[in-house]
Amino acid sequence: MGGASGQSADPSWKGAYKAGGIALIISAVLFFIFLYPALVLGTPTTGEGFLTQAGRTSLFGAEYSLAISSDCFAIPAGLALYLALKDARKTGMLVAVALWEIGIVLDLGRLFLGYSVSSLSAGYTAAASSQAQQAAYVAASDLAFEMSWGAAVVAVTVLISISILIISWVMRNGIFSKGIAYLGIAASIIGLVGSPYSPALFSPEALVIPFLLSALLAEIWFILVGYKLYKLGS
């Protein structure tokens, strides 16, 4: 791809570039597969709705398993990006990768919490004859819903968007093409603009359009960056 400057990557880290590139591409592919169960189930708006979703065990399990796996593959990619771009802007890349890893860990935490609702769903169904018991399950699901959606989604979106923005800004003068850099900048800005630091904070449905657009652009960026990292390691 054209547009890169003469900056070169340290060849002693070829293995890390290659592994990080493959991991980033796999992360993106898993995300695109994840979209099917995610779009079929839709975004929950209440704790009770979350329980209903969790009752569709196959789709719910697939959605969360794919999202968790995608996050896990993105973790080593952060290190590879740092190694590839540290000579262009070391401090900026340290900050960016720190935000990247914190954002992913936070996302994994909210995903594991969200997946735990599947066990609540089984108890909720079994307690069909007791309104008091069902109310207790709904209350627990409400708590899990508020902690795994709402503010958690906002925090993850902001952290990852800022990280991609810094990385892409550094890329403008590094070994990656300017096209990849500006795609990352666009994805991150849309993600930041769409993050709800307003009354929409606990209305996940208000996030769907900007979040999805930002996520799609970011995943395309993942693939392009992953391919470049793979080439650096070859």
C-alpha positions in Angstrom: 0.0 0.0 0.0 1.3 3.4 -0.9 1.7 6.5 1.3 4.1 5.1 3.9 7.2 7.0 4.8 10.7 5.7 5.0 10.3 4.8 8.7 11.2 1.1 9.2 10.2 -1.5 11.8 12.8 -3.2 14.0 13.4 -6.5 12.1 14.3 -8.3 15.4 10.5 -8.3 16.2 9.4 -10.1 13.0 7.8 -12.9 14.9 5.8 -10.5 17.1 4.6 -8.6 14.0 3.5 -11.7 12.3 1.7 -13.2 15.3 0.1 -9.9 16.1 -1.1 -9.4 12.5 -2.6 -12.9 12.4 -4.3 -12.3 15.8 -5.7 -9.0 14.6 -7.2 -10.5 11.4 -8.7 -13.4 13.4 -10.2 -10.9 15.9 -11.9 -9.0 13.0 -13.2 -12.2 11.4 -14.7 -13.4 14.7 -16.3 -10.0 15.1 -18.0 -10.3 11.7 -19.3 -13.8 12.5 -20.5 -12.4 15.9 -22.7 -9.9 14.1 -25.1 -12.6 13.1 -26.3 -13.7 16.6 -25.9 -10.1 17.8 -28.2 -8.7 15.2 -30.7 -11.6 15.5 -31.0 -11.2 19.3 -30.8 -7.4 19.1 -29.8 -5.1 22.0 -31.4 -5.6 25.4 -33.1 -2.6 26.9 -34.1 -4.1 30.4 -32.9 -6.7 32.8 -35.9 -8.8 32.0 -35.3 -8.5 28.3 -31.7 -9.6 29.0 -33.1 -12.7 30.7 -35.3 -13.5 27.7 -32.3 -13.2 25.4 -30.3 -15.5 27.6 -33.0 -18.1 27.3 -32.1 -18.5 23.6 -29.1 -20.4 24.7 -27.5 -21.3 21.4 -27.6 -17.8 20.0 -26.8 -16.1 23.3 -23.8 -18.5 23.9 -22.5 -18.0 20.4 -22.8 -14.2 20.6 -20.8 -14.0 23.9 -18.3 -16.7 23.0 -17.5 -15.0 19.7 -17.2 -11.5 21.3 -14.9 -12.9 24.1 -12.7 -14.8 21.6 -12.5 -11.7 19.4 -11.3 -9.6 22.3 -8.7 -12.2 23.4 -7.1 -12.2 19.9 -6.9 -8.4 19.9 -4.8 -8.4 23.1 -1.4 -9.5 21.6 -2.0 -7.2 18.6 -1.6 -4.2 20.9 2.0 -5.3 21.7 2.7 -5.9 18.0 1.5 -2.4 17.1 3.6 -0.8 19.8 6.7 -2.7 18.6 6.0 -1.6 15.0 5.4 2.0 15.7 7.4 2.8 18.8 10.2 4.4 16.8 7.7 6.8 15.3 6.3 8.1 18.6 7.2 6.0 21.6 5.3 7.9 24.3 2.2 8.2 22.2 2.3 4.5 21.4 2.7 3.6 25.1 -0.4 5.6 26.0 -2.3 4.2 23.0 -1.5 0.6 23.8 -2.2 1.0 27.5 -5.7 2.4 26.6 -6.1 -0.5 24.1 -5.4 -3.2 26.6 -7.4 -1.5 29.4 -10.4 -1.2 27.0 -10.2 -4.8 26.0 -9.9 -6.1 29.6 -12.9 -3.9 30.6 -14.8 -5.3 27.7 -14.0 -8.8 28.6 -15.2 -8.1 32.2 -18.5 -6.8 31.0 -18.9 -9.7 28.5 -18.2 -12.4 31.2 -20.7 -10.6 33.5 -23.3 -10.5 30.7 -22.8 -14.1 29.9 -23.5 -15.0 33.5 -27.1 -14.0 32.9 -27.5 -17.4 31.1 -27.5 -19.1 34.5 -30.0 -16.6 35.8 -32.3 -17.3 32.9 -32.4 -21.0 33.7 -33.4 -20.2 37.3 -35.9 -17.6 36.1 -37.6 -20.2 33.9 -37.6 -22.8 36.7 -39.3 -20.4 39.1 -42.2 -19.8 36.8 -44.7 -20.6 39.6 -43.2 -18.1 42.1 -43.5 -14.4 41.3 -41.3 -13.6 44.3 -38.5 -15.8 43.0 -38.8 -14.5 39.5 -38.7 -10.9 40.8 -35.4 -11.8 42.5 -33.9 -13.1 39.2 -35.1 -10.0 37.4 -33.5 -7.8 40.0 -30.2 -9.6 39.6 -30.5 -9.4 35.8 -31.2 -5.7 36.1 -27.9 -5.2 37.9 -26.0 -7.3 35.4 -27.6 -5.4 32.6 -26.6 -2.0 34.0 -23.1 -3.1 34.7 -22.5 -4.9 31.4 -24.2 -2.4 29.1 -24.8 1.3 29.6 -21.7 2.9 31.2 -19.5 -0.1 30.5 -20.2 0.1 26.7 -19.5 3.8 26.8 -16.2 3.3 28.6 -15.0 0.6 26.3 -16.0 2.6 23.2 -14.2 5.7 24.5 -11.0 3.9 25.5 -10.7 1.9 22.3 -11.6 4.9 20.1 -9.0 7.1 21.7 -6.4 4.3 21.4 -7.1 3.8 17.7 -7.1 7.6 17.1 -3.6 7.9 18.7 -2.3 4.8 16.8 -3.7 6.0 13.5 -2.3 9.5 14.1 1.2 8.0 14.6 0.7 5.9 11.5 0.5 8.9 9.3 4.3 9.2 9.5 5.2 5.6 10.0 5.4 2.4 8.0 1.6 2.1 7.4 -0.2 3.8 4.5 -1.9 7.1 5.1 -5.1 5.4 3.8 -5.1 3.0 6.8 -4.2 5.8 9.1 -7.2 8.0 8.0 -9.6 5.1 8.1 -8.6 4.5 11.8 -9.0 8.2 12.5 -12.5 8.2 10.9 -13.5 5.1 12.9 -12.3 6.5 16.2 -14.0 9.9 15.7 -17.3 8.3 14.9 -16.9 6.1 18.0 -16.2 9.0 20.2 -19.1 11.1 18.8 -21.4 8.2 19.2 -20.5 7.4 22.8 -23.3 8.5 25.1 -22.1 10.8 27.8 -25.7 12.3 27.9 -29.1 11.0 28.9 -28.6 8.1 26.5 -26.1 6.6 28.9 -28.3 3.7 29.9 -30.1 3.4 26.6 -28.0 1.0 24.6 -30.4 1.2 21.7 -29.3 4.8 21.1 -25.8 3.5 20.5 -26.6 1.0 17.8 -26.1 3.0 14.6 -23.0 5.0 15.5 -21.5 2.1 17.4 -22.1 -0.3 14.6 -20.7 2.1 11.9 -17.6 2.8 14.1 -17.2 -0.9 14.8 -17.4 -1.9 11.2 -14.8 0.7 10.1 -12.6 -0.3 13.0 -12.8 -4.0 12.1 -11.9 -3.2 8.5 -9.0 -1.2 9.9 -8.0 -4.3 12.0 -7.8 -6.4 8.9 -5.7 -3.9 6.9 -3.4 -3.3 9.9 -3.2 -7.0 10.6 -2.2 -7.7 7.0 0.5 -5.0 7.1 1.9 -6.5 10.4 1.9 -9.9 8.8 3.9 -8.6 5.9 6.3 -6.9 8.2 6.9 -10.3 9.9 7.3 -12.3 6.7 
